Structures are given as structure tokens and as C-alpha cells.
Amino acid sequence: MHPLLTSTLTRQIQSISWMKVRFPCRSSFFSCLPELIERYFHVHNPFILLFDHFIKEQLRCKFYLRYTDDAVILDSDFSKLQSLIPQINYWLWEHRKLKLHPRKTEIRKLGQGIDFLGYVILPYYRVLRT
């Protein structure tokens, strides 16, 4: 297994064990579902979880959406969005040895629509991407 993935998983599993001790589930299986889903999310997406924290806490992006490897950041300041691209690229390379796809990274006006998860999302409706 890749050393970066191994160390990330080790940290995540240690934090999950702590959560298990701290928040034990003592009743039926169905009442434990939210806790199980939370645990699965943290183990299943350790690479992405720290990226989410970076975007929200360090870059302070207020409007950030992500589903697996698709992400959208909304802001009214065009220059701020432009300045985020190199910072995100740097973080991805330093922490995950990944790069943003140059043809899939774009800054657009909301009225032009946001291409996200196979749809073009416009201010008042959405259409299937063709």
C-alpha cells in the first residue's frame, strides 16, 4: 500500500477508535446508523476529508460543495477565486501528490451555469449536460 495512504488511514482509524470509545452506541442497529455512516465516511474518504478542512478552515471558502472528486467553490470576488487555484494546486501536490485537471478547472459566472455531477446548474433550474 502507498505510504501516504497508509499513514492517512492510520490517523483516521485512530480517530474513529476514539469516537467509538467516546460515543458508544448502546441500542439497536437502526439507532446506530448515523454513527456507522459517519465512521464509514471517515474511513472511506480519508484523502478528501483533509482537503475539505483545508478549503473551509484555511482558505475560508464559505460556499463549497463537493461530491467525490467534483468540487465547486462559489464567491462574488473573481480575483479571490483566481488566487485560490494556485493555493489548491499547491496543497494537493504537497499533501496528496495530485493536481487539478487544467481543462476541468474553470471560473464562470453563475448565470453561465455550473457543470456539476452531470448537470448544468443555473440560478433557477438545472439541465442535463449534453
N, C-alpha and C positions, 0 to 999 in steps of 0.2 A: 504494500500500500504506500502511496505517496506520503513522505514525511509531513508535509504541510497539512494534508487531510487527517493524518493520524493525530497530530498534536491538536488540531481543532476539535476533532471528535472526542479526544480525551478530556479537553476542557469542558465540552458540552455535557458529556456523560457525568463528569464530577458535579456539575451544577444541577443536573437532573436528580442525582442521588441526594443532593442536599434538599431539593424541593420535595422529594419523596419523604424524607425524614421530617421536614418542616411542615408539610401539608399532607398528612396521611389520609387516605380515603378509607373510611370505615363502614360504608354502607354498600348498597347494591351496585352492580356493574353499571347500570344506566346513570346513576348519580355520579359515577367516576368518569363518564365520557369527556366532559370538558377538560379534566386533568390529563386524561390519556391523549387527547388531541393535542394539548399544549406540549406534552412530552414528545409526541411523535414529530411535531413541527420543529422543535429544537434539535432533535437528533437528525431528522431528515434534511434540514436546511442549514447546517452549521456555517457553510460558506456564505450564504446570503444574509443570515441573521446579523453578523457583524457589519456587513455593508449597510443594512438598514439603519443600524445605530450610527454609523458614520454619517449617512445622509441627514438623518434627523437631528442628531445631537451636535456633531461637529460643524457641518455645513449649515445647520439650522434651516433646512428646507421645510416650510410649513405645509405645502401641498405636494405630497409624494405618494405615488401609487406604484405597487409592484405586484406582479404575479409571475412566479418562477423567474424567467430571465427577461421579462418585459418590464420596463420601468418608465414612469412618466413623472416629471417634475414640473409643476406649474408655478409661474411667478409673473408679475406685471413688469418687472425690470429686465429688459432684454440683455443688458450688459452683465447683470448678475448671472443669468443663465449661461452666457458665453464664458464667464470666468469659472463656472462650475465644471465644465467639460475637462480642462486640464487637471483640475484637482481630483476629479473622479478617476480619470485615467491613471494618475499617479498612484492613488490609493489602491486601485485594482491591481496594478502591476506590483507594487511593493508588498501587498498583503495576500494576493491571490494568484499572481503571475497570469493575469488576464488583461485583455484590452477591450475597449469599446469598439464595436464594429463601425468603421468610418462612414459607410453608406447608410447605416441604420440609425445613426445619431444625428438628430436634426433639431433645430429650433424653429418653431412655427407659431403663427398667431392662432389663437383659439378658434377664430372664425374659419380657418382653413381646415380644421378638424384634426383630431389626434388619432393616429393609427395605433390602436391598442387591442391586442388579443383578437385580431382578425376583423375588427370593426373600425370604421372611421367614426369617431365620436365628435359630434358637433354640439354647439351650445343647447339646442332644443330637441335633438333627435340623434339617432345613430343609424348608420347604413353598413351593410356587409361589404367588406373590402373586396374589390374585384381584381 
